[in-house]
Amino acid sequence: MNTDNHKTPGDLFQALAELLQREPSRTAGLTALYQFEITGRAGGWWYVDIVNGKASVIEGEAPNPNCTIVMASSDYVDMATGVLSGHVAFMTGKLMVSGDTSLAMRAAQIFGRG
C-alpha cells in the first residue's frame, strides 16, 4: 500500500530538507528564498532558504521571500508525492505563484521527487 497520501505537509517538508542535504547539486550556485503557504488541514508556512547553494528548510514565515508558492494541503501532498505534476497544478489553479517567475520555473528541478 502506498502511504504517501497519508503524509502531511510537515512530513514532506522534513523529507525535502533531507533530500536537499543529500543532493546539494539541486541548489548549487543558487541564492533564493522560497516561501510555501499551505492552506487547509495540516497546512502552515514553511520556507526554503538557499544561500550560495546551501539549503535550509524552516517552518514559519520568511522575511521578504523571492518566490511564494500557495497551495491547498491535499494538492501539495499530491504534488510532493508525484500524484500531481507541478505544471498541471499551476495550469489548473491549484498552485499559485507570486514573486520571481524564473525561480518558480526552477522549483520542479529543486523540489521535485528524488
SVG drawing of the C-alpha trace seen along z (x, -y; Angstrom):
<svg xmlns="http://www.w3.org/2000/svg" viewBox="-9 -42 37 44">
<polyline fill="none" stroke="black" stroke-width="0.4" points="0.0,0.0 1.2,-3.5 1.3,-5.5 2.3,-8.8 -1.3,-10.0 -1.3,-9.8 1.7,-12.1 1.2,-15.7 2.9,-18.8 5.1,-18.9 6.3,-15.3 7.0,-16.2 9.0,-19.4 11.1,-17.3 11.7,-14.9 12.6,-17.8 15.2,-19.0 16.8,-15.6 16.7,-15.4 18.3,-18.8 21.1,-17.8 21.7,-14.5 21.6,-16.2 23.2,-19.6 23.5,-19.7 19.8,-20.7 20.6,-24.1 24.3,-24.5 25.2,-28.2 21.7,-29.5 20.7,-32.1 16.9,-32.4 14.2,-32.4 11.1,-30.3 8.0,-30.7 5.4,-28.0 1.9,-28.8 -0.1,-25.6 -3.7,-26.1 -6.3,-23.7 -5.9,-20.7 -2.4,-20.2 -1.3,-23.3 1.1,-26.0 4.0,-28.1 7.5,-26.8 10.3,-28.3 13.4,-27.2 16.4,-29.5 19.1,-28.8 22.4,-30.7 25.3,-30.0 23.7,-26.6 23.2,-25.6 19.5,-25.0 17.7,-25.1 14.0,-24.2 12.4,-26.1 8.8,-26.2 7.4,-29.7 7.1,-32.9 10.2,-34.1 11.2,-37.7 11.0,-39.1 10.7,-35.8 11.8,-35.9 9.1,-33.5 5.9,-32.5 4.0,-29.3 0.4,-28.8 -1.4,-25.5 -4.1,-23.6 -2.7,-20.9 -4.1,-18.0 -2.8,-19.4 0.7,-19.9 0.8,-16.3 -0.3,-15.1 2.3,-17.2 5.1,-16.3 4.4,-12.6 4.2,-12.6 0.5,-12.1 0.0,-15.7 2.6,-17.4 3.6,-21.0 2.8,-22.0 -0.8,-20.6 -1.2,-22.1 -0.3,-25.5 -2.3,-25.3 -5.5,-24.3 -5.1,-26.9 -4.1,-24.5 -0.7,-26.1 -0.4,-29.9 2.9,-31.7 4.0,-35.3 7.4,-36.9 10.3,-35.9 8.9,-33.7 12.3,-32.4 12.6,-30.9 9.2,-29.5 10.2,-27.7 13.3,-26.2 11.1,-24.9 10.4,-21.5 14.1,-20.9 14.9,-21.9 12.0,-20.4 10.9,-17.5 10.9,-13.9 14.4,-12.5"/>
</svg>
